[in-house]
Amino acid sequence: MKSISISGSSRTEVGKKATNALRKEGLVPCCIYGVEKEAKSFSVPVEGLRKLVYTPDIHVVDLTIDGTKVKAVMKDIQFHPVKDYPMHVDFLRVEDGKPVSIEVPIKVVGNSEGVKAGGKLSIQRRKIRVSALEQNLPDVIELDITHLTIGKAIFAGEVK
């Protein structure tokens, strides 16, 4: 799995007024959650999130918050409804020996028999939620569709 480094600074004030002031300074309010540790609020520059947000790949994020290093994955992101810039990001702390649940992208491989016979390929989901240890998480899940005929499907439970 790919890794990316992001640095930020912790924040003490939370709420609408404080987060709007952060956004005017070019910062994105963030929060990191963990299994045993409590949530921590911090902020990150917008430019620091570009390589993480605007890519189809999944990354393990090496967060540096006021000199403290934490490994995490992006759990959720909220965008501005009109201007389409990140407004808030939630991270999930990755701990050794504990599984993490994340959505992994699907890559379709091959040309199906149904498409060759005149059918149309319809992809319902672009990502599948996977729960595993961080070192066992795949970068992408490849689905071979060469055996599919017209009217046939691959269900999420059939994916290995």
LOZAZA-713498 format. One record per residue (C-alpha): x, y, z. Coordinates in steps of 0.25 Angstrom, whole numbers, padded with zeros to 4 digits, always signed. Layout:
# residues N
XYZ ...
This chain:
# residues 160
+0000+0000+0000 +0005+0014-0003 +0009+0024+0007 +0008+0039+0008 +0013+0049+0018 +0004+0060+0023 +0008+0070+0034 -0002+0078+0042 -0004+0086+0055 -0014+0083+0066 -0026+0092+0069 -0032+0095+0082 -0045+0102+0078 -0055+0094+0071 -0069+0099+0065 -0074+0107+0053 -0067+0120+0056 -0053+0114+0058 -0054+0105+0046 -0059+0116+0037 -0047+0124+0042 -0037+0112+0038 -0043+0111+0024 -0041+0126+0022 -0026+0123+0025 -0025+0112+0015 -0026+0101+0025 -0035+0089+0026 -0040+0084+0039 -0038+0070+0042 -0040+0059+0053 -0034+0046+0056 -0041+0035+0063 -0035+0022+0069 -0039+0010+0075 -0034+0012+0089 -0029+0027+0089 -0039+0038+0088 -0041+0047+0076 -0032+0059+0073 -0035+0071+0065 -0024+0077+0056 -0023+0085+0043 -0015+0083+0030 -0012+0092+0019 -0021+0090+0006 -0009+0087-0002 -0004+0076+0007 -0017+0068+0004 -0017+0069-0011 -0008+0056-0013 -0017+0049-0004 -0031+0053-0008 -0030+0055-0023 -0025+0041-0027 -0033+0027-0028 -0022+0020-0020 -0023+0018-0005 -0011+0022+0004 -0006+0020+0018 -0004+0034+0023 +0008+0038+0032 +0002+0049+0040 +0011+0058+0048 +0003+0067+0057 +0012+0076+0065 +0024+0067+0064 +0016+0054+0068 +0015+0044+0057 +0003+0035+0055 -0001+0025+0044 -0015+0027+0039 -0024+0024+0027 -0034+0034+0022 -0048+0030+0027 -0057+0041+0021 -0056+0054+0014 -0067+0066+0012 -0066+0075+0000 -0072+0089-0001 -0085+0087-0009 -0082+0098-0020 -0067+0101-0020 -0063+0086-0018 -0051+0088-0008 -0049+0079+0004 -0056+0085+0016 -0054+0074+0027 -0046+0061+0027 -0047+0049+0037 -0035+0040+0039 -0035+0026+0046 -0023+0023+0054 -0016+0010+0049 -0010+0002+0060 -0001-0011+0059 -0008-0024+0061 -0022-0018+0059 -0030-0019+0046 -0035-0006+0039 -0047-0005+0030 -0045+0003+0017 -0051+0003+0003 -0041-0002-0008 -0043+0001-0022 -0047-0009-0033 -0040-0011-0046 -0048-0019-0056 -0039-0028-0065 -0042-0035-0078 -0053-0034-0088 -0066-0042-0085 -0073-0052-0094 -0086-0044-0092 -0080-0031-0097 -0074-0039-0109 -0088-0044-0112 -0094-0030-0112 -0097-0027-0097 -0093-0016-0089 -0084-0016-0076 -0090-0009-0064 -0081-0006-0052 -0090-0004-0040 -0078-0002-0030 -0065+0004-0032 -0060+0001-0018 -0061-0011-0008 -0060-0009+0007 -0049-0018+0012 -0045-0021+0027 -0031-0026+0029 -0018-0023+0036 -0011-0011+0030 +0001-0019+0024 -0009-0028+0017 -0018-0018+0010 -0017-0019-0005 -0015-0006-0014 -0026-0011-0023 -0035-0023-0025 -0035-0028-0039 -0047-0035-0045 -0046-0044-0057 -0059-0043-0065 -0055-0051-0077 -0065-0063-0073 -0077-0054-0071 -0088-0056-0081 -0101-0047-0084 -0109-0046-0071 -0098-0051-0062 -0092-0043-0050 -0081-0044-0040 -0086-0041-0026 -0077-0035-0015 -0078-0048-0007 -0071-0056-0018 -0059-0046-0018 -0046-0053-0012 
